[in-house]
């Protein structure tokens, strides 16, 4: 598979960009002229530097405002083109992008443009270069790839071809199926970009909000399926303009881009199995997206008094200490089929997590059909595997690195990994899990900086069979938190990804105090939250106290029976409703490290997460927190 990325897509100097692109595994780069002009070396040096990184220059761009100009501008445009062709020869590339003209004196006309490109083709052939013509979505006369193709067709020159850009087609709402009728050998290059659907000026939208395929809302897969059907045999390349990426880590952005291309072409191959893909488009071999069957376990790193406090809180939530590890300082706590592991090891991954983050979730176990397939797909997408020494008699569970230094373990049915609880753990005499109606982990909430959200949404949605929801704003008394859901089609695995932009928010404070720990809260599902709340209160569970004003507002908005509302108020149960059903939720207080627990009841098909209640929950948590500005020590 031949992959490429435009240098404008990531931050840094040209040398930094090249290093990040090469490390991510791309085949080549598009040299954006601004990056070349800002570099203090000549074109031969730049070309050599690129090739020394194992990369090729797939495209030089952009050349603006060429076609349909009156004299003397027309002659000057041809002179500029000849100079760029000479530069390209020194760089060591033979393909240049000409974008449709936005020049105020451009005259327009399909035949006039075709004549200009036919003449240019003769010059290009003599100088050993090829010219690709692209329709800008905001071009003065040509803003549709169908018109650009007609110009190329009428120019009828071997050195003049078409360049397609998914944003310019999909951003204008043009049906990409029209691409299928274009001969593949006349498509010289394909650029890809996604974007969130935003109603704004096309140019501004393009220059500031593009993102990687799969991170936005455009039909990039459908676009690429149409391209593949033509027999196109060139590279697939990313051209991303994004303010967030311009200030981001170039290695992270480059890696995300590579992951997006690999996942996209895998999707194209699966959606178009009868299309004979050119070798350059043939995807990296890997299993399909991994279907998940929910959480196998959640593991905390906790030592000393913090471990005792966590154990006490789990006890009030109904968990029972069921077993201890035969070789390590690990305790297994269980409620129904939900397993929580407390790891008090001073060495290894958990020991390092404790030193770095304090009490934190250091490991998540996911139930999958085949752990081998999960690891194979993850590594093909650029994930890093995790492994640490195991003692004799222990089971090697495959794992990858996750968010915030955490680990994701795969518990495979095919491999029989669920034997680990019997093989590695020794039961506590007389211990029995409580029958309190908790059925499973409903979801985990992972907190990160806002800049990381697109990256981790892409990570989950390309690795697992999960869909993402639209991003929403959660109101914190001290700022905004961006939130997005990724979940399996059957709801077996749900994650809420929360991006903090400031340390003043509860999410931002959690990140700062835990030095980047990932899981901020864990939600358990029950069939009867009211009965569970009574049982937990008897065990000493202290719910997060809610303002009486919240329940007064519920009474005004909904037709509750007074007795029900009083029960909710007494137990600090929150309420939401959507078109499918009702939702009840209750929260614990935060423990050391900022982690807290949630208990939820989903009635008659409710699919949300109680989003309207988040501002009131956050306010309640902040009322119990430290006084603003007061140091912890």
Secondary structure, 3 states (H helix, E strand, C coil): CCEEEEHHHCCCCHHHHHHHHHHHCCCEEEEEHHHHHHCCCCHHHHHHHHHHCCCEEEEEEEECCCCCCCCCHHHHHHHHHHHHHHHHHHHCCCEEEEECCCCCCCCCCHHHHHHHHHHHHHHHHHCCCEEEEECCCCCCCCCCHHHHHHHHHHHCCCCEEEEEEHHHHHCCCCCHHHHHHCCHHHEEEEEECEECCCCCCHHHHHHHHEECCCCCCCCHHHHHHHHHHCCCCCCEEECCCEHHHHCCCHHHHHHHHHHHHHHHHHHHHHHCCCCCCCCCCCCCCCCCCECEEEEEEEEEECCHHHHHHHHHHHHHCCCEEEEEECCCCEEEEEECCEEEEEECCCCHHHHHHHHHHCCEEEEEEEEECCHHHHHHHHHHCCCCEECCCCCCCCCCCCEEECHHHCEEEEEECCCCHHHHHHHCEEECCCCCCCCCCEEEEEEEEEEEEHHHHHHHHHHHHHHECEEECCCEEEEECCEEEEEEEEEECCCCCEEEEEEECCCCCHHHHHHHHHCCCCEEEEEEEECCHHHHHHHHHHCCCCECCCCHHHHHHHHHHCCCCHHHHHHHHHHCCEEEECCCCEEEEEEECCCCCCCEEEEEEEECCCCCCCHHHHHHHHHHHHHCCCCCCCCCC
